[in-house]
Amino acid sequence: MLKPLGERIVIKVIEDTEQTSGGIFIPESAKEKPQKGEVVAVGQGEVDDKGERKPMDVKVGDIVLYAKYAGTDVKLDDVSYKILSIKDALAIVE
């Protein structure tokens, strides 16, 4: 498994469905890059000027939206992951 360093998180990319609600199948060439994922690992956080670690805003299991071109793509055991800075996580989906 991946263990992120500092203020980084590892997310498992959540692919959009290949079919619309009306039953139309979407070809690979027409799909947009996914921008949603489940947090699977969280780094220790950023160190502030006093040498103390700031708590991370997300935890393992959270579903987050992230910036479109953010992070580094990694594929392990046919599962797509993305390593990104916590600054690139835009929102938690509740």
C-alpha positions as CSV (number, residue, x, y, z in Angstrom):
1,M,0.0,0.0,0.0
2,L,1.0,3.6,-0.5
3,K,1.9,5.8,2.5
4,P,1.8,9.5,1.6
5,L,4.4,11.9,3.1
6,G,3.7,15.3,4.6
7,E,0.5,17.0,3.4
8,R,-0.3,14.5,0.7
9,I,-3.2,12.1,0.4
10,V,-3.8,9.0,-1.6
11,I,-7.2,8.5,-3.2
12,K,-8.8,5.7,-5.0
13,V,-10.3,7.2,-8.2
14,I,-14.0,6.7,-8.6
15,E,-14.9,6.2,-12.2
16,D,-18.1,7.6,-13.5
17,T,-20.7,5.2,-14.9
18,E,-20.5,4.2,-18.5
19,Q,-24.2,4.7,-19.0
20,T,-26.4,7.7,-18.6
21,S,-29.7,7.6,-16.6
22,G,-31.5,7.4,-20.0
23,G,-29.6,4.3,-20.9
24,I,-27.1,5.7,-23.4
25,F,-23.6,4.3,-23.2
26,I,-20.7,6.8,-23.2
27,P,-17.6,5.8,-25.2
28,E,-14.2,6.1,-23.6
29,S,-13.2,8.9,-26.0
30,A,-16.1,11.1,-24.7
31,K,-15.6,10.6,-21.0
32,E,-14.0,13.4,-18.9
33,K,-11.3,12.6,-16.4
34,P,-12.8,11.6,-13.0
35,Q,-12.5,14.3,-10.3
36,K,-13.9,12.3,-7.4
37,G,-12.2,9.7,-5.2
38,E,-12.1,7.9,-1.9
39,V,-9.3,8.8,0.5
40,V,-7.4,5.6,1.3
41,A,-4.3,7.1,3.0
42,V,-3.4,10.4,4.7
43,G,0.0,11.9,5.4
44,Q,1.0,13.2,8.8
45,G,0.3,16.8,7.8
46,E,2.3,20.0,7.3
47,V,4.7,21.2,10.0
48,D,4.1,24.8,11.1
49,D,6.7,27.4,12.2
50,K,6.6,26.1,15.8
51,G,7.5,22.6,14.6
52,E,4.0,21.2,15.3
53,R,2.0,19.2,12.8
54,K,-1.2,20.8,11.5
55,P,-4.1,18.3,11.5
56,M,-5.3,17.1,8.1
57,D,-8.8,18.2,6.9
58,V,-9.7,14.7,5.5
59,K,-9.6,11.2,6.9
60,V,-9.5,7.7,5.4
61,G,-12.9,6.9,3.9
62,D,-13.9,10.4,2.9
63,I,-15.1,11.0,-0.6
64,V,-13.4,14.1,-2.0
65,L,-13.6,16.2,-5.2
66,Y,-10.2,17.3,-6.5
67,A,-8.8,19.7,-9.1
68,K,-9.0,18.4,-12.6
69,Y,-5.3,18.2,-13.4
70,A,-4.0,17.7,-9.9
71,G,-1.8,15.0,-8.5
72,T,0.2,12.0,-9.8
73,D,-1.6,8.9,-11.2
74,V,-0.5,5.5,-9.9
75,K,-1.9,2.1,-10.8
76,L,-1.4,-0.8,-8.4
77,D,-3.1,-4.2,-9.0
78,D,-5.3,-2.8,-11.7
79,V,-6.7,-0.1,-9.3
80,S,-6.2,3.6,-10.2
81,Y,-4.9,5.8,-7.4
82,K,-3.9,9.4,-7.3
83,I,-1.4,11.0,-5.0
84,L,-2.2,14.7,-4.4
85,S,-1.5,17.6,-2.1
86,I,-4.3,18.3,0.4
87,K,-4.4,21.8,-1.2
88,D,-5.7,20.1,-4.4
89,A,-8.7,18.5,-2.5
90,L,-11.5,20.9,-3.1
91,A,-14.4,19.5,-1.1
92,I,-15.6,16.5,0.9
93,V,-18.8,14.9,-0.5
94,E,-21.3,14.2,2.3
